[in-house]
Amino acid sequence: MSTRPKVRIERDSMGEMEVPADALYGASTMRAVLNFPISGLGFPRSFFPGP
């Protein structure tokens, strides 16, 4: 049985988007991530400062 990652719904001028629940960004950034997968490489979690 697989579990679905926790998400939250963010809204912007283009509508609703599912964003990871622990993400520090919203719908516009999520759209950019999905629309512009240039290198396929991401930043390691340690790159981002903690709360």
C-alpha positions, 0 to 999 in steps of 0.5 A: 500500500503506498501513501500519498505525499501530504499536500496543501491547496494554494490558489493564485490568479490561474486557479488552484495547485497542489503544493507539498505541505512543507513547501515554503512556496506557493502556486506560482512557483509550483507552476514554474517547477512543473513547466520549466524542468530545464536540467532535471537537477534540484537543490538539496534540502540542506540548501534551504534555511530551516524555520 
